[in-house]
């Protein structure tokens, strides 16, 4: 029986990882440990500095507006100097971003360089990351490679929020930012320890916008606009949690336990995707995710937050594995960077759209139920992919 269980579990894991993807796994593990300590608490930090919900939305709207026009430049750097070199450089921008973010407590004007540095980090990291994975992933087990990386990230996201909550409860924001910065810089080591092999080429700036606006890509663009809900998930959901839970350790524990609950299911989905119709799984997962937003309308107690967060994390992973796998397959059939930049720019447009809608909504009401309703409706756009 033990042998059978071991064999079944082993079947969920990727077995043909290329050296490049293996390096990406290790780097991503360290990067995600740092992010797991930051993502949940960054909006809370801005909220505590007096920005308010509208201020937080405006900050991220500015980030994504600039990012939309900088993404092709980051892609050009990655194609000319190497994916891994681009990701490594992004860690420097990220550390300077955290320094400026910390200084916001001194003066709000530090939000300006913080936003610009955040844009640079994203532009140098995400196009290179997606292109690197798409280029070196093994096609017959791509779903398991994506889900394996998702689960590895999920496991560190169990540790990170609790660790961050404890640091904030018993120490300070400065300590949290310093520890996260060290992990971020360390994440470059797996990428740089071996020479990267690549053929330099240019990435035409105008072509990226031509693909974004192309009639042939209109349906894909509409589907990727669903990522507008992610802006709400990453910026306003944490603020709502801190209003209800108050205690940092409780917030971190809720996120950690909810993440642990979803990890093994995600691993299974990767194998399922390799063996079944990815689009069918994506459609089912989209409806499942939609209901996780609807469930937020009925939150009354702290335990409801745990239930909603668990449900949301599980269903979002169920969506992300097929979306990422489908995107990487398209990238392998075309120029990898062209495809992933279209993906990245499309989801940015979705987040800009969500931010603009939220600003209009908050001019008339401060109802969280309306916010969750907007996210629920935007998530249905994933059905177009």
Buried (B, 14 or more C-beta within 10 A) or exposed (E): EEEEEEEEEEEBBBEEBEEBBEBBBBBBBBBBBBBBBBBBBBBBBBBEBEBEBEBBBBBBBBBBBBBBBBBBBBBBBBBBBBBBBBBBBBBBBBBBBBBBBBBBBEEBEBBEBBBBBBBBBBBBBBBBBBBBBBBBBBBEBBBBBBBBBBBBBBBBBBBBBBBBBBBBEEEEBEEBBBBBBEBBBBBBEBBBEEEBEBEEEEBEEEEBBEBBEEEEBEEBBBBBBBBBBBBBBBBBBBBBBBEBBEEBBBBBBBBBBBBBBBBEBBBBBBBBBBEEEBEEBBBBBBEBBBEBBBBBEEBEEBEBBBBBBBBBBBBBBBBBBBBBBBBBBBBBEEBBBBBBBBBBBBBBBBBBBBBBBBBEBBEEEEEBEBBBBBBBBBBBBBBBB
